[in-house]
Amino acid sequence: MGKFPIADAELKSQLICRRCKTKNRTGATSCRKCHSTALRAKKTTIVKK
C-alpha cells in the first residue's frame, strides 16, 4: 500500500464502523462513538480509476 511496512501494519489493524465511519482500535467490540457492533476491517487495496 505505502512506502513503510510499519505504517501499513497500523492501518490494517484499524476497524471502521459501518454506521458512522469512525476509526476504532483492533480489539474493539463496539464503536467508540455510536456504540454500534457493526465493525469492519479497514480496506487495504488501492482502486485505480
PDB file with one MODEL, atoms N, CA, C and O in Angstrom:
MODEL        1
ATOM      1  N   MET A   1       0.818  -1.184   0.000  1.00  0.00           N
ATOM      2  CA  MET A   1       0.000   0.000   0.000  1.00  0.00           C
ATOM      3  C   MET A   1       0.864   1.251   0.000  1.00  0.00           C
ATOM      4  O   MET A   1       0.734   2.092  -0.889  1.00  0.00           O
ATOM      5  N   GLY A   2       1.736   1.382   0.975  1.00  0.00           N
ATOM      6  CA  GLY A   2       2.562   2.577   1.074  1.00  0.00           C
ATOM      7  C   GLY A   2       4.033   2.235   1.062  1.00  0.00           C
ATOM      8  O   GLY A   2       4.424   1.116   0.730  1.00  0.00           O
ATOM      9  N   LYS A   3       4.839   3.203   1.426  1.00  0.00           N
ATOM     10  CA  LYS A   3       6.286   3.003   1.430  1.00  0.00           C
ATOM     11  C   LYS A   3       6.772   2.302   2.687  1.00  0.00           C
ATOM     12  O   LYS A   3       7.788   1.608   2.651  1.00  0.00           O
ATOM     13  N   PHE A   4       6.071   2.469   3.790  1.00  0.00           N
ATOM     14  CA  PHE A   4       6.553   1.997   5.079  1.00  0.00           C
ATOM     15  C   PHE A   4       5.722   0.823   5.585  1.00  0.00           C
ATOM     16  O   PHE A   4       4.521   0.978   5.808  1.00  0.00           O
ATOM     17  N   PRO A   5       6.337  -0.357   5.773  1.00  0.00           N
ATOM     18  CA  PRO A   5       5.577  -1.523   6.229  1.00  0.00           C
ATOM     19  C   PRO A   5       5.006  -1.376   7.630  1.00  0.00           C
ATOM     20  O   PRO A   5       3.963  -1.956   7.931  1.00  0.00           O
ATOM     21  N   ILE A   6       5.667  -0.612   8.492  1.00  0.00           N
ATOM     22  CA  ILE A   6       5.155  -0.412   9.851  1.00  0.00           C
ATOM     23  C   ILE A   6       3.856   0.392   9.808  1.00  0.00           C
ATOM     24  O   ILE A   6       2.906   0.093  10.532  1.00  0.00           O
ATOM     25  N   ALA A   7       3.825   1.405   8.962  1.00  0.00           N
ATOM     26  CA  ALA A   7       2.613   2.216   8.820  1.00  0.00           C
ATOM     27  C   ALA A   7       1.484   1.396   8.207  1.00  0.00           C
ATOM     28  O   ALA A   7       0.326   1.553   8.595  1.00  0.00           O
ATOM     29  N   ASP A   8       1.805   0.523   7.254  1.00  0.00           N
ATOM     30  CA  ASP A   8       0.793  -0.339   6.650  1.00  0.00           C
ATOM     31  C   ASP A   8       0.183  -1.276   7.687  1.00  0.00           C
ATOM     32  O   ASP A   8      -1.023  -1.522   7.669  1.00  0.00           O
ATOM     33  N   ALA A   9       1.003  -1.793   8.581  1.00  0.00           N
ATOM     34  CA  ALA A   9       0.506  -2.690   9.622  1.00  0.00           C
ATOM     35  C   ALA A   9      -0.450  -1.956  10.558  1.00  0.00           C
ATOM     36  O   ALA A   9      -1.452  -2.525  10.992  1.00  0.00           O
ATOM     37  N   GLU A  10      -0.148  -0.706  10.869  1.00  0.00           N
ATOM     38  CA  GLU A  10      -1.039   0.094  11.721  1.00  0.00           C
ATOM     39  C   GLU A  10      -2.380   0.338  11.031  1.00  0.00           C
ATOM     40  O   GLU A  10      -3.428   0.260  11.672  1.00  0.00           O
ATOM     41  N   LEU A  11      -2.355   0.631   9.733  1.00  0.00           N
ATOM     42  CA  LEU A  11      -3.596   0.877   9.004  1.00  0.00           C
ATOM     43  C   LEU A  11      -4.448  -0.381   8.906  1.00  0.00           C
ATOM     44  O   LEU A  11      -5.673  -0.312   9.011  1.00  0.00           O
ATOM     45  N   LYS A  12      -3.810  -1.528   8.706  1.00  0.00           N
ATOM     46  CA  LYS A  12      -4.546  -2.782   8.578  1.00  0.00           C
ATOM     47  C   LYS A  12      -5.169  -3.219   9.891  1.00  0.00           C
ATOM     48  O   LYS A  12      -6.128  -3.991   9.888  1.00  0.00           O
ATOM     49  N   SER A  13      -4.646  -2.744  11.013  1.00  0.00           N
ATOM     50  CA  SER A  13      -5.168  -3.175  12.307  1.00  0.00           C
ATOM     51  C   SER A  13      -6.367  -2.350  12.766  1.00  0.00           C
ATOM     52  O   SER A  13      -6.957  -2.658  13.801  1.00  0.00           O
ATOM     53  N   GLN A  14      -6.736  -1.327  12.035  1.00  0.00           N
ATOM     54  CA  GLN A  14      -7.860  -0.483  12.432  1.00  0.00           C
ATOM     55  C   GLN A  14      -9.186  -1.116  12.031  1.00  0.00           C
ATOM     56  O   GLN A  14      -9.265  -1.861  11.054  1.00  0.00           O
ATOM     57  N   LEU A  15     -10.217  -0.808  12.798  1.00  0.00           N
ATOM     58  CA  LEU A  15     -11.577  -1.212  12.479  1.00  0.00           C
ATOM     59  C   LEU A  15     -12.387   0.038  12.166  1.00  0.00           C
ATOM     60  O   LEU A  15     -12.193   1.080  12.793  1.00  0.00           O
ATOM     61  N   ILE A  16     -13.291  -0.061  11.199  1.00  0.00           N
ATOM     62  CA  ILE A  16     -14.134   1.054  10.787  1.00  0.00           C
ATOM     63  C   ILE A  16     -15.587   0.702  11.099  1.00  0.00           C
ATOM     64  O   ILE A  16     -16.046  -0.402  10.808  1.00  0.00           O
ATOM     65  N   CYS A  17     -16.292   1.642  11.686  1.00  0.00           N
ATOM     66  CA  CYS A  17     -17.711   1.444  11.988  1.00  0.00           C
ATOM     67  C   CYS A  17     -18.511   1.578  10.696  1.00  0.00           C
ATOM     68  O   CYS A  17     -18.325   2.531   9.940  1.00  0.00           O
ATOM     69  N   ARG A  18     -19.402   0.621  10.447  1.00  0.00           N
ATOM     70  CA  ARG A  18     -20.221   0.666   9.233  1.00  0.00           C
ATOM     71  C   ARG A  18     -21.328   1.715   9.335  1.00  0.00           C
ATOM     72  O   ARG A  18     -21.881   2.136   8.319  1.00  0.00           O
ATOM     73  N   ARG A  19     -21.643   2.128  10.531  1.00  0.00           N
ATOM     74  CA  ARG A  19     -22.745   3.065  10.734  1.00  0.00           C
ATOM     75  C   ARG A  19     -22.298   4.526  10.670  1.00  0.00           C
ATOM     76  O   ARG A  19     -22.947   5.342  10.015  1.00  0.00           O
ATOM     77  N   CYS A  20     -21.181   4.867  11.352  1.00  0.00           N
ATOM     78  CA  CYS A  20     -20.763   6.273  11.418  1.00  0.00           C
ATOM     79  C   CYS A  20     -19.371   6.519  10.844  1.00  0.00           C
ATOM     80  O   CYS A  20     -18.887   7.650  10.884  1.00  0.00           O
ATOM     81  N   LYS A  21     -18.709   5.478  10.307  1.00  0.00           N
ATOM     82  CA  LYS A  21     -17.404   5.589   9.636  1.00  0.00           C
ATOM     83  C   LYS A  21     -16.270   6.044  10.554  1.00  0.00           C
ATOM     84  O   LYS A  21     -15.318   6.666  10.083  1.00  0.00           O
ATOM     85  N   THR A  22     -16.350   5.751  11.845  1.00  0.00           N
ATOM     86  CA  THR A  22     -15.327   6.140  12.803  1.00  0.00           C
ATOM     87  C   THR A  22     -14.242   5.072  12.880  1.00  0.00           C
ATOM     88  O   THR A  22     -14.534   3.882  12.769  1.00  0.00           O
ATOM     89  N   LYS A  23     -12.985   5.494  13.069  1.00  0.00           N
ATOM     90  CA  LYS A  23     -11.877   4.563  13.267  1.00  0.00           C
ATOM     91  C   LYS A  23     -11.894   4.068  14.709  1.00  0.00           C
ATOM     92  O   LYS A  23     -12.088   4.850  15.640  1.00  0.00           O
ATOM     93  N   ASN A  24     -11.688   2.755  14.888  1.00  0.00           N
ATOM     94  CA  ASN A  24     -11.670   2.138  16.206  1.00  0.00           C
ATOM     95  C   ASN A  24     -10.429   1.273  16.357  1.00  0.00           C
ATOM     96  O   ASN A  24      -9.787   0.917  15.369  1.00  0.00           O
ATOM     97  N   ARG A  25     -10.098   0.939  17.587  1.00  0.00           N
ATOM     98  CA  ARG A  25      -8.941   0.090  17.860  1.00  0.00           C
ATOM     99  C   ARG A  25      -9.219  -1.349  17.447  1.00  0.00           C
ATOM    100  O   ARG A  25     -10.364  -1.734  17.208  1.00  0.00           O
ATOM    101  N   THR A  26      -8.151  -2.134  17.369  1.00  0.00           N
ATOM    102  CA  THR A  26      -8.249  -3.511  16.887  1.00  0.00           C
ATOM    103  C   THR A  26      -9.144  -4.392  17.753  1.00  0.00           C
ATOM    104  O   THR A  26      -9.972  -5.126  17.213  1.00  0.00           O
ATOM    105  N   GLY A  27      -9.008  -4.345  19.048  1.00  0.00           N
ATOM    106  CA  GLY A  27      -9.752  -5.232  19.931  1.00  0.00           C
ATOM    107  C   GLY A  27     -11.151  -4.765  20.281  1.00  0.00           C
ATOM    108  O   GLY A  27     -11.799  -5.366  21.138  1.00  0.00           O
ATOM    109  N   ALA A  28     -11.628  -3.725  19.650  1.00  0.00           N
ATOM    110  CA  ALA A  28     -12.935  -3.160  19.992  1.00  0.00           C
ATOM    111  C   ALA A  28     -14.061  -4.110  19.589  1.00  0.00           C
ATOM    112  O   ALA A  28     -13.996  -4.757  18.544  1.00  0.00           O
ATOM    113  N   THR A  29     -15.084  -4.185  20.422  1.00  0.00           N
ATOM    114  CA  THR A  29     -16.263  -4.987  20.103  1.00  0.00           C
ATOM    115  C   THR A  29     -17.421  -4.104  19.669  1.00  0.00           C
ATOM    116  O   THR A  29     -18.368  -4.577  19.040  1.00  0.00           O
ATOM    117  N   SER A  30     -17.345  -2.809  20.008  1.00  0.00           N
ATOM    118  CA  SER A  30     -18.369  -1.864  19.578  1.00  0.00           C
ATOM    119  C   SER A  30     -17.712  -0.524  19.259  1.00  0.00           C
ATOM    120  O   SER A  30     -16.583  -0.265  19.675  1.00  0.00           O
ATOM    121  N   CYS A  31     -18.409   0.309  18.534  1.00  0.00           N
ATOM    122  CA  CYS A  31     -17.897   1.610  18.120  1.00  0.00           C
ATOM    123  C   CYS A  31     -17.756   2.538  19.328  1.00  0.00           C
ATOM    124  O   CYS A  31     -18.610   2.547  20.214  1.00  0.00           O
ATOM    125  N   ARG A  32     -16.677   3.313  19.354  1.00  0.00           N
ATOM    126  CA  ARG A  32     -16.436   4.218  20.473  1.00  0.00           C
ATOM    127  C   ARG A  32     -17.331   5.451  20.405  1.00  0.00           C
ATOM    128  O   ARG A  32     -17.500   6.141  21.410  1.00  0.00           O
ATOM    129  N   LYS A  33     -17.901   5.739  19.247  1.00  0.00           N
ATOM    130  CA  LYS A  33     -18.699   6.948  19.066  1.00  0.00           C
ATOM    131  C   LYS A  33     -20.209   6.672  19.144  1.00  0.00           C
ATOM    132  O   LYS A  33     -20.932   7.349  19.874  1.00  0.00           O
ATOM    133  N   CYS A  34     -20.675   5.668  18.382  1.00  0.00           N
ATOM    134  CA  CYS A  34     -22.120   5.412  18.334  1.00  0.00           C
ATOM    135  C   CYS A  34     -22.516   4.095  19.007  1.00  0.00           C
ATOM    136  O   CYS A  34     -23.703   3.773  19.060  1.00  0.00           O
ATOM    137  N   HIS A  35     -21.546   3.324  19.524  1.00  0.00           N
ATOM    138  CA  HIS A  35     -21.767   2.069  20.249  1.00  0.00           C
ATOM    139  C   HIS A  35     -22.397   0.971  19.396  1.00  0.00           C
ATOM    140  O   HIS A  35     -22.984   0.034  19.937  1.00  0.00           O
ATOM    141  N   SER A  36     -22.284   1.072  18.081  1.00  0.00           N
ATOM    142  CA  SER A  36     -22.772   0.031  17.190  1.00  0.00           C
ATOM    143  C   SER A  36     -21.789  -1.135  17.192  1.00  0.00           C
ATOM    144  O   SER A  36     -20.590  -0.936  17.390  1.00  0.00           O
ATOM    145  N   THR A  37     -22.284  -2.343  16.974  1.00  0.00           N
ATOM    146  CA  THR A  37     -21.406  -3.515  16.940  1.00  0.00           C
ATOM    147  C   THR A  37     -21.023  -3.901  15.514  1.00  0.00           C
ATOM    148  O   THR A  37     -20.328  -4.898  15.317  1.00  0.00           O
ATOM    149  N   ALA A  38     -21.457  -3.138  14.523  1.00  0.00           N
ATOM    150  CA  ALA A  38     -21.149  -3.425  13.117  1.00  0.00           C
ATOM    151  C   ALA A  38     -19.812  -2.792  12.748  1.00  0.00           C
ATOM    152  O   ALA A  38     -19.760  -1.648  12.297  1.00  0.00           O
ATOM    153  N   LEU A  39     -18.727  -3.552  12.945  1.00  0.00           N
ATOM    154  CA  LEU A  39     -17.389  -3.065  12.630  1.00  0.00           C
ATOM    155  C   LEU A  39     -16.806  -3.893  11.495  1.00  0.00           C
ATOM    156  O   LEU A  39     -17.082  -5.088  11.388  1.00  0.00           O
ATOM    157  N   ARG A  40     -16.006  -3.265  10.656  1.00  0.00           N
ATOM    158  CA  ARG A  40     -15.332  -3.965   9.568  1.00  0.00           C
ATOM    159  C   ARG A  40     -13.858  -3.605   9.594  1.00  0.00           C
ATOM    160  O   ARG A  40     -13.473  -2.591  10.176  1.00  0.00           O
ATOM    161  N   ALA A  41     -13.032  -4.430   8.966  1.00  0.00           N
ATOM    162  CA  ALA A  41     -11.605  -4.140   8.851  1.00  0.00           C
ATOM    163  C   ALA A  41     -11.402  -3.050   7.802  1.00  0.00           C
ATOM    164  O   ALA A  41     -12.178  -2.948   6.853  1.00  0.00           O
ATOM    165  N   LYS A  42     -10.376  -2.250   7.969  1.00  0.00           N
ATOM    166  CA  LYS A  42     -10.087  -1.190   7.015  1.00  0.00           C
ATOM    167  C   LYS A  42      -9.644  -1.805   5.698  1.00  0.00           C
ATOM    168  O   LYS A  42      -8.843  -2.740   5.685  1.00  0.00           O
ATOM    169  N   LYS A  43     -10.160  -1.284   4.586  1.00  0.00           N
ATOM    170  CA  LYS A  43      -9.779  -1.781   3.269  1.00  0.00           C
ATOM    171  C   LYS A  43      -8.343  -1.384   2.969  1.00  0.00           C
ATOM    172  O   LYS A  43      -7.932  -0.257   3.242  1.00  0.00           O
ATOM    173  N   THR A  44      -7.582  -2.316   2.407  1.00  0.00           N
ATOM    174  CA  THR A  44      -6.166  -2.056   2.167  1.00  0.00           C
ATOM    175  C   THR A  44      -5.799  -2.084   0.690  1.00  0.00           C
ATOM    176  O   THR A  44      -4.628  -1.917   0.350  1.00  0.00           O
ATOM    177  N   THR A  45      -6.762  -2.288  -0.186  1.00  0.00           N
ATOM    178  CA  THR A  45      -6.454  -2.299  -1.611  1.00  0.00           C
ATOM    179  C   THR A  45      -6.673  -0.913  -2.198  1.00  0.00           C
ATOM    180  O   THR A  45      -7.554  -0.170  -1.765  1.00  0.00           O
ATOM    181  N   ILE A  46      -5.864  -0.581  -3.182  1.00  0.00           N
ATOM    182  CA  ILE A  46      -5.980   0.707  -3.849  1.00  0.00           C
ATOM    183  C   ILE A  46      -6.754   0.501  -5.143  1.00  0.00           C
ATOM    184  O   ILE A  46      -6.386  -0.344  -5.959  1.00  0.00           O
ATOM    185  N   VAL A  47      -7.813   1.260  -5.334  1.00  0.00           N
ATOM    186  CA  VAL A  47      -8.633   1.163  -6.528  1.00  0.00           C
ATOM    187  C   VAL A  47      -8.202   2.259  -7.489  1.00  0.00           C
ATOM    188  O   VAL A  47      -8.261   3.443  -7.158  1.00  0.00           O
ATOM    189  N   LYS A  48      -7.767   1.860  -8.682  1.00  0.00           N
ATOM    190  CA  LYS A  48      -7.359   2.841  -9.688  1.00  0.00           C
ATOM    191  C   LYS A  48      -8.551   3.191 -10.551  1.00  0.00           C
ATOM    192  O   LYS A  48      -9.314   2.316 -10.961  1.00  0.00           O
ATOM    193  N   LYS A  49      -8.707   4.471 -10.822  1.00  0.00           N
ATOM    194  CA  LYS A  49      -9.832   4.922 -11.645  1.00  0.00           C
ATOM    195  C   LYS A  49      -9.392   5.179 -13.055  1.00  0.00           C
ATOM    196  O   LYS A  49     -10.205   5.566 -13.895  1.00  0.00           O
TER     197      LYS A  49
ENDMDL
END
